[in-house]
């Protein structure tokens, strides 16, 4: 099971990244759990300075943007 984490304070882009990630993971048929990291100290512990960010299994893969659907699917499949 993949652990997906959305790092951000709850802005519109953070919410968009959450929904886009869920959609891509569902289309790939992945088993996953998704969580949000909203506390600034916790976000900074990942080394992230720009949100939104996506961490897959504890590794930050995207920062400061909402990637395209194709890019998200590639990131999610590459970490298998």
Phi and psi restraints in degrees (value plus and minus 20) as a CYANA .aco file:
   2 UNK   PHI    -103.3   -63.3
   2 UNK   PSI     123.0   163.0
   3 UNK   PHI    -125.9   -85.9
   3 UNK   PSI      91.7   131.7
   4 UNK   PHI    -126.7   -86.7
   4 UNK   PSI     110.8   150.8
   5 UNK   PHI    -147.0  -107.0
   5 UNK   PSI     110.8   150.8
   6 UNK   PHI    -119.8   -79.8
   6 UNK   PSI     100.2   140.2
   7 UNK   PHI    -121.7   -81.7
   7 UNK   PSI      99.5   139.5
   8 UNK   PHI     149.8   189.8
   8 UNK   PSI     145.5   185.5
   9 UNK   PHI    -110.6   -70.6
   9 UNK   PSI     -16.1    23.9
  10 UNK   PHI      84.5   124.5
  10 UNK   PSI      -2.0    38.0
  11 UNK   PHI     -91.1   -51.1
  11 UNK   PSI     152.8   192.8
  12 UNK   PHI     -79.1   -39.1
  12 UNK   PSI     -60.8   -20.8
  13 UNK   PHI     -86.8   -46.8
  13 UNK   PSI     -55.5   -15.5
  14 UNK   PHI     -84.1   -44.1
  14 UNK   PSI     -63.5   -23.5
  15 UNK   PHI     -85.6   -45.6
  15 UNK   PSI     -59.4   -19.4
  16 UNK   PHI     -84.1   -44.1
  16 UNK   PSI     -59.4   -19.4
  17 UNK   PHI     -85.9   -45.9
  17 UNK   PSI     -58.8   -18.8
  18 UNK   PHI     -79.8   -39.8
  18 UNK   PSI     -70.6   -30.6
  19 UNK   PHI     -85.4   -45.4
  19 UNK   PSI     -62.0   -22.0
  20 UNK   PHI     -84.9   -44.9
  20 UNK   PSI     -58.4   -18.4
  21 UNK   PHI     -86.6   -46.6
  21 UNK   PSI     -64.2   -24.2
  22 UNK   PHI     -79.1   -39.1
  22 UNK   PSI     -65.4   -25.4
  23 UNK   PHI     -82.4   -42.4
  23 UNK   PSI     -65.7   -25.7
  24 UNK   PHI     -84.8   -44.8
  24 UNK   PSI     -63.3   -23.3
  25 UNK   PHI     -84.9   -44.9
  25 UNK   PSI     -60.1   -20.1
  26 UNK   PHI     -84.6   -44.6
  26 UNK   PSI     -62.5   -22.5
  27 UNK   PHI     -83.7   -43.7
  27 UNK   PSI     -51.7   -11.7
  28 UNK   PHI    -102.4   -62.4
  28 UNK   PSI     -27.8    12.2
  29 UNK   PHI      50.8    90.8
  29 UNK   PSI       8.2    48.2
  30 UNK   PHI     -98.1   -58.1
  30 UNK   PSI     128.1   168.1
  31 UNK   PHI    -110.5   -70.5
  31 UNK   PSI     105.7   145.7
  32 UNK   PHI    -172.0  -132.0
  32 UNK   PSI     139.9   179.9
  33 UNK   PHI    -143.9  -103.9
  33 UNK   PSI     119.2   159.2
  34 UNK   PHI    -140.8  -100.8
  34 UNK   PSI     117.7   157.7
  35 UNK   PHI    -159.2  -119.2
  35 UNK   PSI     145.1   185.1
  36 UNK   PHI    -135.4   -95.4
  36 UNK   PSI     120.5   160.5
  37 UNK   PHI    -135.7   -95.7
  37 UNK   PSI      87.9   127.9
  38 UNK   PHI    -129.3   -89.3
  38 UNK   PSI     -37.7     2.3
  39 UNK   PHI     -94.6   -54.6
  39 UNK   PSI     107.9   147.9
  40 UNK   PHI     -76.7   -36.7
  40 UNK   PSI     -61.5   -21.5
  41 UNK   PHI     -83.2   -43.2
  41 UNK   PSI     -60.1   -20.1
  42 UNK   PHI     -87.4   -47.4
  42 UNK   PSI     -58.8   -18.8
  43 UNK   PHI     -83.5   -43.5
  43 UNK   PSI     -65.1   -25.1
  44 UNK   PHI     -85.5   -45.5
  44 UNK   PSI     -48.7    -8.7
  45 UNK   PHI     -82.8   -42.8
  45 UNK   PSI     -45.1    -5.1
  46 UNK   PHI     -99.9   -59.9
  46 UNK   PSI     -29.4    10.6
  47 UNK   PHI      64.6   104.6
  47 UNK   PSI      -3.9    36.1
  48 UNK   PHI    -111.7   -71.7
  48 UNK   PSI     108.2   148.2
  49 UNK   PHI    -131.4   -91.4
  49 UNK   PSI     -34.8     5.2
  50 UNK   PHI    -149.8  -109.8
  50 UNK   PSI     109.0   149.0
  51 UNK   PHI    -128.6   -88.6
  51 UNK   PSI     140.6   180.6
  52 UNK   PHI     -96.3   -56.3
  52 UNK   PSI     141.5   181.5
  53 UNK   PHI    -158.1  -118.1
  53 UNK   PSI     134.6   174.6
  54 UNK   PHI    -143.8  -103.8
  54 UNK   PSI     105.8   145.8
  55 UNK   PHI    -132.1   -92.1
  55 UNK   PSI     114.1   154.1
  56 UNK   PHI    -135.8   -95.8
  56 UNK   PSI      99.5   139.5
  57 UNK   PHI      30.6    70.6
  57 UNK   PSI      21.9    61.9
  58 UNK   PHI      65.6   105.6
  58 UNK   PSI     -23.3    16.7
  59 UNK   PHI    -129.8   -89.8
  59 UNK   PSI     106.0   146.0
  60 UNK   PHI     -91.3   -51.3
  60 UNK   PSI     106.9   146.9
  61 UNK   PHI    -130.6   -90.6
  61 UNK   PSI     -47.9    -7.9
  62 UNK   PHI    -162.2  -122.2
  62 UNK   PSI     117.2   157.2
  63 UNK   PHI    -156.7  -116.7
  63 UNK   PSI     125.2   165.2
  64 UNK   PHI      55.6    95.6
  64 UNK   PSI     -10.2    29.8
  65 UNK   PHI    -181.2  -141.2
  65 UNK   PSI     146.9   186.9
  66 UNK   PHI    -123.8   -83.8
  66 UNK   PSI      90.2   130.2
  67 UNK   PHI     -88.4   -48.4
  67 UNK   PSI     143.2   183.2
  68 UNK   PHI     -85.8   -45.8
  68 UNK   PSI     142.4   182.4
  69 UNK   PHI     -78.9   -38.9
  69 UNK   PSI     -63.4   -23.4
  70 UNK   PHI     -82.6   -42.6
  70 UNK   PSI     -63.4   -23.4
  71 UNK   PHI     -84.4   -44.4
  71 UNK   PSI     -61.7   -21.7
  72 UNK   PHI     -82.1   -42.1
  72 UNK   PSI     -64.5   -24.5
  73 UNK   PHI     -82.4   -42.4
  73 UNK   PSI     -59.5   -19.5
  74 UNK   PHI     -84.4   -44.4
  74 UNK   PSI     -63.5   -23.5
  75 UNK   PHI     -82.2   -42.2
  75 UNK   PSI     -63.2   -23.2
  76 UNK   PHI     -88.9   -48.9
  76 UNK   PSI     -55.8   -15.8
  77 UNK   PHI     -99.3   -59.3
  77 UNK   PSI     -50.8   -10.8
  78 UNK   PHI     -88.1   -48.1
  78 UNK   PSI     -40.5    -0.5
  79 UNK   PHI    -113.0   -73.0
  79 UNK   PSI     -11.8    28.2
